[in-house]
Amino acid sequence: MHPQSDALFISCTGLRTAGIVGELEAALGVPVVTSNQATAWDALSNARVGNLSRGEGRLFGQAHSAKVSG
């Protein structure tokens, strides 16, 4: 990871990273987002599931702000 990076994105869905995202964030000092985590966060947010802060990593502490047209 480049020292000036603002975050780390892990795109491979084959890596088992769900249980270590928090540890990676603590060690690296930047947000860590995985593709599976982002998909789950978006689906839960769109389903208006309440408190997402129980998820692993900083992403789950963020409110969903996407506009849904329909």
N, CA, C and O atoms as CSV, one atom per row, in Angstrom:
chain,resi,resn,atom,element,x,y,z
A,1,MET,N,N,0.841,-1.172,0.000
A,1,MET,CA,C,0.000,0.000,0.000
A,1,MET,C,C,0.886,1.235,0.000
A,1,MET,O,O,1.846,1.316,0.767
A,2,HIS,N,N,0.567,2.192,-0.856
A,2,HIS,CA,C,1.337,3.431,-0.938
A,2,HIS,C,C,1.137,4.251,0.342
A,2,HIS,O,O,0.012,4.344,0.834
A,3,PRO,N,N,2.185,4.838,0.881
A,3,PRO,CA,C,2.084,5.589,2.141
A,3,PRO,C,C,1.120,6.774,2.093
A,3,PRO,O,O,0.623,7.199,3.136
A,4,GLN,N,N,0.849,7.309,0.916
A,4,GLN,CA,C,-0.057,8.456,0.807
A,4,GLN,C,C,-1.496,8.049,0.473
A,4,GLN,O,O,-2.328,8.914,0.202
A,5,SER,N,N,-1.794,6.770,0.489
A,5,SER,CA,C,-3.142,6.294,0.185
A,5,SER,C,C,-4.113,6.732,1.268
A,5,SER,O,O,-3.772,6.759,2.450
A,6,ASP,N,N,-5.332,7.076,0.851
A,6,ASP,CA,C,-6.382,7.487,1.780
A,6,ASP,C,C,-7.162,6.293,2.318
A,6,ASP,O,O,-7.818,6.403,3.354
A,7,ALA,N,N,-7.100,5.163,1.635
A,7,ALA,CA,C,-7.845,3.970,2.025
A,7,ALA,C,C,-7.264,2.755,1.317
A,7,ALA,O,O,-6.430,2.878,0.419
A,8,LEU,N,N,-7.719,1.584,1.736
A,8,LEU,CA,C,-7.347,0.342,1.081
A,8,LEU,C,C,-8.623,-0.337,0.609
A,8,LEU,O,O,-9.532,-0.567,1.406
A,9,PHE,N,N,-8.700,-0.661,-0.682
A,9,PHE,CA,C,-9.831,-1.395,-1.237
A,9,PHE,C,C,-9.351,-2.781,-1.622
A,9,PHE,O,O,-8.381,-2.927,-2.365
A,10,ILE,N,N,-10.032,-3.798,-1.115
A,10,ILE,CA,C,-9.698,-5.189,-1.436
A,10,ILE,C,C,-10.814,-5.709,-2.319
A,10,ILE,O,O,-11.941,-5.897,-1.862
A,11,SER,N,N,-10.500,-5.942,-3.588
A,11,SER,CA,C,-11.551,-6.262,-4.550
A,11,SER,C,C,-11.830,-7.745,-4.726
A,11,SER,O,O,-12.864,-8.098,-5.293
A,12,CYS,N,N,-10.985,-8.597,-4.280
A,12,CYS,CA,C,-11.175,-10.026,-4.519
A,12,CYS,C,C,-12.228,-10.598,-3.576
A,12,CYS,O,O,-12.092,-10.508,-2.356
A,13,THR,N,N,-13.275,-11.187,-4.146
A,13,THR,CA,C,-14.320,-11.771,-3.312
A,13,THR,C,C,-13.923,-13.139,-2.770
A,13,THR,O,O,-14.637,-13.705,-1.941
A,14,GLY,N,N,-12.807,-13.671,-3.221
A,14,GLY,CA,C,-12.354,-14.972,-2.755
A,14,GLY,C,C,-11.529,-14.911,-1.481
A,14,GLY,O,O,-11.227,-15.948,-0.891
A,15,LEU,N,N,-11.159,-13.708,-1.049
A,15,LEU,CA,C,-10.363,-13.569,0.174
A,15,LEU,C,C,-11.276,-13.466,1.384
A,15,LEU,O,O,-12.283,-12.759,1.346
A,16,ARG,N,N,-10.940,-14.152,2.435
A,16,ARG,CA,C,-11.734,-14.108,3.662
A,16,ARG,C,C,-11.233,-12.956,4.531
A,16,ARG,O,O,-10.348,-13.135,5.367
A,17,THR,N,N,-11.804,-11.789,4.323
A,17,THR,CA,C,-11.332,-10.587,5.006
A,17,THR,C,C,-12.318,-10.032,6.021
A,17,THR,O,O,-11.963,-9.128,6.777
A,18,ALA,N,N,-13.545,-10.542,6.064
A,18,ALA,CA,C,-14.583,-9.972,6.919
A,18,ALA,C,C,-14.150,-9.857,8.373
A,18,ALA,O,O,-14.457,-8.862,9.030
A,19,GLY,N,N,-13.458,-10.837,8.875
A,19,GLY,CA,C,-13.068,-10.838,10.278
A,19,GLY,C,C,-11.840,-10.032,10.626
A,19,GLY,O,O,-11.505,-9.895,11.803
A,20,ILE,N,N,-11.157,-9.493,9.621
A,20,ILE,CA,C,-9.916,-8.764,9.917
A,20,ILE,C,C,-9.918,-7.321,9.441
A,20,ILE,O,O,-8.899,-6.637,9.539
A,21,VAL,N,N,-11.052,-6.846,8.924
A,21,VAL,CA,C,-11.102,-5.472,8.417
A,21,VAL,C,C,-10.741,-4.479,9.524
A,21,VAL,O,O,-9.949,-3.564,9.298
A,22,GLY,N,N,-11.305,-4.649,10.699
A,22,GLY,CA,C,-10.997,-3.751,11.818
A,22,GLY,C,C,-9.524,-3.769,12.191
A,22,GLY,O,O,-8.932,-2.727,12.471
A,23,GLU,N,N,-8.939,-4.955,12.194
A,23,GLU,CA,C,-7.514,-5.081,12.509
A,23,GLU,C,C,-6.654,-4.396,11.455
A,23,GLU,O,O,-5.674,-3.727,11.784
A,24,LEU,N,N,-7.025,-4.565,10.188
A,24,LEU,CA,C,-6.289,-3.906,9.105
A,24,LEU,C,C,-6.378,-2.391,9.235
A,24,LEU,O,O,-5.379,-1.691,9.071
A,25,GLU,N,N,-7.578,-1.883,9.530
A,25,GLU,CA,C,-7.742,-0.435,9.691
A,25,GLU,C,C,-6.876,0.093,10.832
A,25,GLU,O,O,-6.248,1.144,10.706
A,26,ALA,N,N,-6.845,-0.632,11.936
A,26,ALA,CA,C,-6.030,-0.207,13.079
A,26,ALA,C,C,-4.542,-0.221,12.737
A,26,ALA,O,O,-3.803,0.689,13.113
A,27,ALA,N,N,-4.116,-1.240,12.034
A,27,ALA,CA,C,-2.700,-1.365,11.691
A,27,ALA,C,C,-2.267,-0.341,10.641
A,27,ALA,O,O,-1.160,0.194,10.705
A,28,LEU,N,N,-3.146,-0.075,9.677
A,28,LEU,CA,C,-2.791,0.818,8.570
A,28,LEU,C,C,-3.153,2.276,8.830
A,28,LEU,O,O,-2.555,3.174,8.237
A,29,GLY,N,N,-4.117,2.523,9.703
A,29,GLY,CA,C,-4.533,3.884,10.011
A,29,GLY,C,C,-5.411,4.519,8.945
A,29,GLY,O,O,-5.569,5.739,8.917
A,30,VAL,N,N,-5.983,3.701,8.067
A,30,VAL,CA,C,-6.879,4.204,7.014
A,30,VAL,C,C,-8.085,3.269,6.909
A,30,VAL,O,O,-8.015,2.119,7.343
A,31,PRO,N,N,-9.191,3.754,6.336
A,31,PRO,CA,C,-10.332,2.864,6.126
A,31,PRO,C,C,-9.971,1.717,5.178
A,31,PRO,O,O,-9.191,1.889,4.241
A,32,VAL,N,N,-10.551,0.555,5.440
A,32,VAL,CA,C,-10.385,-0.619,4.584
A,32,VAL,C,C,-11.785,-1.039,4.143
A,32,VAL,O,O,-12.678,-1.223,4.970
A,33,VAL,N,N,-11.965,-1.189,2.843
A,33,VAL,CA,C,-13.260,-1.600,2.295
A,33,VAL,C,C,-13.031,-2.785,1.371
A,33,VAL,O,O,-12.147,-2.755,0.515
A,34,THR,N,N,-13.831,-3.828,1.550
A,34,THR,CA,C,-13.769,-4.965,0.649
A,34,THR,C,C,-14.996,-4.936,-0.256
A,34,THR,O,O,-16.005,-4.314,0.076
A,35,SER,N,N,-14.907,-5.604,-1.389
A,35,SER,CA,C,-16.040,-5.616,-2.308
A,35,SER,C,C,-17.254,-6.295,-1.684
A,35,SER,O,O,-18.376,-5.818,-1.854
A,36,ASN,N,N,-17.057,-7.379,-0.978
A,36,ASN,CA,C,-18.186,-8.049,-0.318
A,36,ASN,C,C,-18.781,-7.167,0.773
A,36,ASN,O,O,-20.002,-7.102,0.918
A,37,GLN,N,N,-17.945,-6.497,1.531
A,37,GLN,CA,C,-18.403,-5.615,2.595
A,37,GLN,C,C,-19.229,-4.465,2.017
A,37,GLN,O,O,-20.285,-4.128,2.552
A,38,ALA,N,N,-18.751,-3.865,0.930
A,38,ALA,CA,C,-19.465,-2.753,0.312
A,38,ALA,C,C,-20.820,-3.196,-0.238
A,38,ALA,O,O,-21.803,-2.462,-0.137
A,39,THR,N,N,-20.871,-4.387,-0.814
A,39,THR,CA,C,-22.133,-4.911,-1.333
A,39,THR,C,C,-23.121,-5.150,-0.196
A,39,THR,O,O,-24.289,-4.776,-0.303
A,40,ALA,N,N,-22.666,-5.766,0.886
A,40,ALA,CA,C,-23.531,-6.031,2.034
A,40,ALA,C,C,-24.015,-4.729,2.654
A,40,ALA,O,O,-25.193,-4.605,2.989
A,41,TRP,N,N,-23.121,-3.758,2.812
A,41,TRP,CA,C,-23.475,-2.466,3.406
A,41,TRP,C,C,-24.534,-1.770,2.562
A,41,TRP,O,O,-25.502,-1.231,3.098
A,42,ASP,N,N,-24.354,-1.778,1.244
A,42,ASP,CA,C,-25.310,-1.126,0.358
A,42,ASP,C,C,-26.671,-1.826,0.405
A,42,ASP,O,O,-27.707,-1.164,0.475
A,43,ALA,N,N,-26.672,-3.155,0.368
A,43,ALA,CA,C,-27.933,-3.902,0.408
A,43,ALA,C,C,-28.672,-3.660,1.726
A,43,ALA,O,O,-29.878,-3.415,1.724
A,44,LEU,N,N,-27.966,-3.725,2.832
A,44,LEU,CA,C,-28.592,-3.496,4.131
A,44,LEU,C,C,-29.098,-2.057,4.259
A,44,LEU,O,O,-30.172,-1.820,4.812
A,45,SER,N,N,-28.332,-1.115,3.755
A,45,SER,CA,C,-28.745,0.284,3.811
A,45,SER,C,C,-29.981,0.533,2.958
A,45,SER,O,O,-30.910,1.219,3.385
A,46,ASN,N,N,-29.990,-0.025,1.751
A,46,ASN,CA,C,-31.155,0.138,0.879
A,46,ASN,C,C,-32.390,-0.547,1.436
A,46,ASN,O,O,-33.512,-0.120,1.164
A,47,ALA,N,N,-32.197,-1.600,2.210
A,47,ALA,CA,C,-33.314,-2.295,2.850
A,47,ALA,C,C,-33.742,-1.580,4.136
A,47,ALA,O,O,-34.659,-2.014,4.832
A,48,ARG,N,N,-33.064,-0.494,4.424
A,48,ARG,CA,C,-33.340,0.334,5.604
A,48,ARG,C,C,-33.191,-0.444,6.913
A,48,ARG,O,O,-33.947,-0.253,7.866
A,49,VAL,N,N,-32.202,-1.315,6.921
A,49,VAL,CA,C,-31.872,-2.036,8.148
A,49,VAL,C,C,-31.290,-1.021,9.112
A,49,VAL,O,O,-30.484,-0.179,8.716
A,50,GLY,N,N,-31.679,-1.089,10.348
A,50,GLY,CA,C,-31.282,-0.108,11.353
A,50,GLY,C,C,-29.797,0.053,11.560
A,50,GLY,O,O,-29.086,0.471,10.646
A,51,ASN,N,N,-29.322,-0.264,12.725
A,51,ASN,CA,C,-27.951,-0.023,13.142
A,51,ASN,C,C,-26.970,-0.943,12.408
A,51,ASN,O,O,-26.941,-2.152,12.637
A,52,LEU,N,N,-26.171,-0.344,11.523
A,52,LEU,CA,C,-25.167,-1.123,10.794
A,52,LEU,C,C,-23.816,-1.101,11.487
A,52,LEU,O,O,-22.871,-1.735,11.017
A,53,SER,N,N,-23.710,-0.384,12.593
A,53,SER,CA,C,-22.412,-0.231,13.247
A,53,SER,C,C,-21.879,-1.532,13.829
A,53,SER,O,O,-20.739,-1.572,14.291
A,54,ARG,N,N,-22.674,-2.598,13.817
A,54,ARG,CA,C,-22.195,-3.888,14.307
A,54,ARG,C,C,-21.298,-4.571,13.279
A,54,ARG,O,O,-20.626,-5.551,13.600
A,55,GLY,N,N,-21.281,-4.061,12.045
A,55,GLY,CA,C,-20.430,-4.632,11.011
A,55,GLY,C,C,-18.972,-4.304,11.249
A,55,GLY,O,O,-18.643,-3.413,12.032
A,56,GLU,N,N,-18.123,-5.011,10.586
A,56,GLU,CA,C,-16.684,-4.855,10.743
A,56,GLU,C,C,-16.180,-3.677,9.907
A,56,GLU,O,O,-16.474,-3.601,8.714
A,57,GLY,N,N,-15.440,-2.777,10.504
A,57,GLY,CA,C,-14.801,-1.693,9.775
A,57,GLY,C,C,-15.560,-0.378,9.817
A,57,GLY,O,O,-16.715,-0.312,10.240
A,58,ARG,N,N,-14.884,0.660,9.369
A,58,ARG,CA,C,-15.433,2.015,9.405
A,58,ARG,C,C,-16.641,2.199,8.496
A,58,ARG,O,O,-17.525,3.000,8.797
A,59,LEU,N,N,-16.689,1.464,7.384
A,59,LEU,CA,C,-17.786,1.626,6.433
A,59,LEU,C,C,-19.137,1.454,7.112
A,59,LEU,O,O,-20.073,2.197,6.816
A,60,PHE,N,N,-19.253,0.493,8.012
A,60,PHE,CA,C,-20.533,0.226,8.643
A,60,PHE,C,C,-20.933,1.301,9.649
A,60,PHE,O,O,-22.044,1.266,10.178
A,61,GLY,N,N,-20.060,2.235,9.915
A,61,GLY,CA,C,-20.410,3.377,10.750
A,61,GLY,C,C,-20.926,4.551,9.936
A,61,GLY,O,O,-21.298,5.584,10.492
A,62,GLN,N,N,-20.947,4.394,8.618
A,62,GLN,CA,C,-21.364,5.466,7.722
A,62,GLN,C,C,-22.823,5.317,7.327
A,62,GLN,O,O,-23.304,4.210,7.084
A,63,ALA,N,N,-23.525,6.449,7.265
A,63,ALA,CA,C,-24.916,6.444,6.793
A,63,ALA,C,C,-24.938,6.324,5.284
A,63,ALA,O,O,-24.038,6.817,4.604
A,64,HIS,N,N,-25.945,5.683,4.765
A,64,HIS,CA,C,-26.107,5.518,3.319
A,64,HIS,C,C,-26.735,6.792,2.780
A,64,HIS,O,O,-27.779,7.215,3.274
A,65,SER,N,N,-26.131,7.406,1.788
A,65,SER,CA,C,-26.638,8.669,1.270
A,65,SER,C,C,-27.049,8.618,-0.185
A,65,SER,O,O,-27.331,9.658,-0.780
A,66,ALA,N,N,-27.090,7.429,-0.776
A,66,ALA,CA,C,-27.450,7.310,-2.195
A,66,ALA,C,C,-28.926,7.637,-2.385
A,66,ALA,O,O,-29.770,7.262,-1.572
A,67,LYS,N,N,-29.217,8.335,-3.460
A,67,LYS,CA,C,-30.600,8.645,-3.801
A,67,LYS,C,C,-31.142,7.532,-4.671
A,67,LYS,O,O,-30.497,7.107,-5.630
A,68,VAL,N,N,-32.315,7.070,-4.336
A,68,VAL,CA,C,-32.958,6.017,-5.123
A,68,VAL,C,C,-34.138,6.636,-5.843
A,68,VAL,O,O,-35.052,7.167,-5.212
A,69,SER,N,N,-34.118,6.568,-7.175
A,69,SER,CA,C,-35.239,7.131,-7.943
A,69,SER,C,C,-36.228,6.036,-8.252
A,69,SER,O,O,-35.868,4.863,-8.353
A,70,GLY,N,N,-37.461,6.420,-8.400
A,70,GLY,CA,C,-38.427,5.387,-8.702
A,70,GLY,C,C,-39.744,5.902,-8.819
A,70,GLY,O,O,-40.682,5.146,-9.075
